[in-house]
């Protein structure tokens, strides 16, 4: 298929089929990154007249997704994940418009920088519980990290901790399939929308999507109604995000299902990504033991090496290397390497290319973070690139100098809270433990594969083993006491 003169370059395209069929559903960011060598930074993929524009370069992302974000902040209507699975209500998949503004405004009441400081105590308690759990049974570290991220959010959103593991299991179950379903190339119907004309009997995928939707909305509605019941029992006195939704229901203009989804969306959006960042941190530490040692030295200089006091947020200003390390984890292996695909509302022209209304625009965070011009020797894990003077330190710096939280008007609304969560978890893990890869029968280190990820639009490292050793008996005792 011949390209129009003002169309960005891209792989060989066939009539009708286009070229999007070449895009793999696994590690899609690496495929997009690989196109850059042949076609340049701006690449176009096509299917049935619909275009996807991939931006592999920071300059283009800054111009289109930030400066022109009024036009570049919608989402493509995903038939499987949004229309049938989410009843058109899931925040992360909403098109630009009044419903999105209402839902984002609601999340902002919980996550704006003015209130995020108030959650430090909760985050410190939860991170201490994480360390105690690892201390008691290091083999469960994967689920402990998920519990840490999920429970912190659960407390904030629904105002209580988990009753057993049932709610945690349910949200992980929802997330496992949702991160795959929201991939724009995961379901044929999202590539060939005409398939949506088929009746249910010929479209089993639709029945499946509705079933998943019914399951999750039942879960999220139960959690929301439970908050209402507790509010009524307490004479209206309950402090949590969902209680705020009930109190301001008219002002926010959200119906009950949207309220259930907005609370559920914040819960699920924050759980997996935050956990993935901590898992990448463990991978990075096993591959870079000198970095871990240097961070531990910094922590020991400030807190004393005896293990009597665990680092807290009020030590933040004194730990510049630790802050740089956390930022480097967010850069080195972004948890959501393609952010959420953005969508244009109207025609636009850029660098001599025509970008039609209804184009999907993907900012490839992975490619930007691996750009050697922007981050010299980008593939290496090097916190030094983010080092600043102690006098310049502030928690807001955690979210600057990288694109791990996405772009423009769709940027992650939970970014500061999330960055502070991963910060406290990482600093405390480095304070409490030596983190090493296991050894095989011959004493050879079994290092995790940096390129192995679980399937989905988010990048979580594939299963790996890690050995945690408390740095001293006193460290272990402090954790148990504090917990
Ligand atoms: C380290 C952890 C996190 C990372 C790396 C992360 C990253 C991202 C990214 C890349 C996006 C897509 C932005 C775009 O499309 O341009 C996003 C969206 C979103 N995030 Fe986060 N996130 C994290 C934690 C959280 C937390 C704790 C919350 C809790 C409120 C949250 C809530 C959301 C929501 C609701 C969206 C959808 C926004 C929209 O579509 O308008 N995230 N996040």
Boltz pocket constraint, residues with backbone or C-beta under 6 A from the ligand:
constraints:
  - pocket:
      binder: B
      contacts: [[A, 91], [A, 92], [A, 93], [A, 94], [A, 104], [A, 107], [A, 111], [A, 265], [A, 266], [A, 267], [A, 269], [A, 270], [A, 271], [A, 273], [A, 274], [A, 275], [A, 277], [A, 335], [A, 336], [A, 338], [A, 339], [A, 340], [A, 341], [A, 342], [A, 403], [A, 404], [A, 405], [A, 406], [A, 407], [A, 408], [A, 409], [A, 410], [A, 411], [A, 412], [A, 413], [A, 414], [A, 415], [A, 417], [A, 418], [A, 419], [A, 422]]
      max_distance: 6.0
